[in-house]
């Protein structure tokens, strides 16, 4: 398996659930990270879609250093460079443009590109990326789509996001090619806005309880 895939498999395989987080106030980042870590989810993805996101990542690295930071919503090579500068361990995108793949190939920061179809998948595999984000997962066939992809692409591993819920994570983890499931439902933006850290922790604990042994 390509070296591009080794660290993503280690990071995601150890946590299996990846909260996809949008931070609007940088000061919310540390208590959010602590709530998720207390529940058993020390790896979180912060979307680089708000002005607060870079500082949020830096705050977590400084004040909650046991948290593994993933930079999400990587759309351009500039985003990729920013993810590396702020200290993310992994970068994730919902897309896989040639410019992004080239930027990732030149960097030491591991990258998970996004795909939705077999044609997109083979394009990133040919660039050396065997771990991909499947997005939007439910809109493009849900677990049955990845079940169908297993035979022609047995070495590909998937991080489904987009429509994943606590009600369907067991269906995803029944598949041999799913290494982790991501979702904003683990830490909804409304709960973050209202600083409902205990509510977020309890939701994460309930999701972890549904993971297969």
Residue, then its C-alpha position, 0 to 999 in steps of 0.5 A: x500500500x502506498x505510503x500516502x495511506x499509512x498514517x491515515x490508516x493508523x490515525x483513523x483506524x485507532x479512533x474509528x469515529x471522526x467528529x467533523x467540527x466547525x468552529x466559529x469562536x476560537x475559544x470554544x476549541x479547547x473545551x470542545x476537544x476536551x469533551x470529545x476526548x473525555x468521551x473517547x474521541x481524541x481525534x477531531x477534524x476542524x473544517x478550515x471554513x471559518x476565520x477562527x479555524x486556524x487559531x482553534x487548531x493552534x489552541x488545541x495543540x497548545x492546551x489539549x496536546x493529546x488531541x490529534x488534529x485533522x484539518x478538513x474542508x481542504x479545497x485549494x493548495x493554499x488550504x493544504x499549506x495552511x493545514x500544514x502551517x498550523x500543525x494538523x496531522x492529517x488533511x481531508x478534502x471532499x474533493x480531489x482536484x489535480x492541483x490538490x493531489x499534486x500539492x499533497x504529493x509534494x508535502x509530508x502532510x498526509x492527505x485524504x482526498x474526497x471521491x463519490x464515484x468509481x471513476x474518481x476513485x481510480x483517479x486518486x488510486x493512480x496518484x497513490x492515494x488508497x484512503x479516501x473520503x466518500x462524500x456525500x456518502x448517503x446521497x451516492x448510495x450509502x453502505x451498499x455503494x461501498x459494498x459494491x466497490x470492494x470487489x473491484x477496489x479491494x485495497x481502497x479504504x473509505x471514510x464515509x461522511x455526509x448523511x452518516x448518523x448514530x443510526x447507521x454507523x453499524x451498517x458502515x462498520x459491517x463493511x471491510x473497506x470502511x476504516x472510520x466514519x465521520x460526521x458533524x452530528x457528533x458535535x453539531x454547530x448549534x451545540x458548539x455555539x451554545x457551549x453544550x459540552x456535556x451534551x456533546x460528550x454524552x452523544x459521543x459516548x452513545x456513538x462509541x457504545x454502538x461500535x463493533x468490538 
